[in-house]
Amino acid sequence: MFSRTFVNTVARAFTDGEQTRKAIAARCRTAIGRVPKWMHALIGEYRSSFAVAPRALEVDRLLRAWEPVIVDSLPYGAKAPRLIRGLVTEPAMRPRWPVRLILTPGDLADWLGVTPSELEWFADLKVSATDPANRGWNIITTA
């Protein structure tokens, strides 16, 4: 019943970002325009089913398992939920175990105990990776 796009987007709404009930519900509201009663129950099962942050594929399976429950909960003649907006999220760490989140270069610098300028120096951003001289290569030409 649900399209692949619908399931993938709702799965991403569950997995991308903060893992609180409120944050997950807000992302679902963005995607489908509302948070129906069954969504709150689904969020509860999601949070109790996974001890660590799951991959979207695992949430996809959970949504597919819930599909009959969702369909049965719809009033007679009501249409199934549909997407009103896709989700665009910034790439971020999605740890599968409790680790410190490092979302920005500033967070990385703090964690390493260096300043952002020192971090840039270590990254050596001004050096061209395509210039063989910067890779320690010696180019010998013969006549």
Secondary structure, DSSP 8 states (H G I E B T S, - for coil): ---HHHHHHHHHHHHSS--SHHHHHHHHHHHHSS--HHHHHHHHHHHHH-SS---HHHHHHHHHHHHHHHHHHS-TT------SS----------SS------SHHHHHHHHT--HHHHHHHHTTTS-TT-GGGGT-------
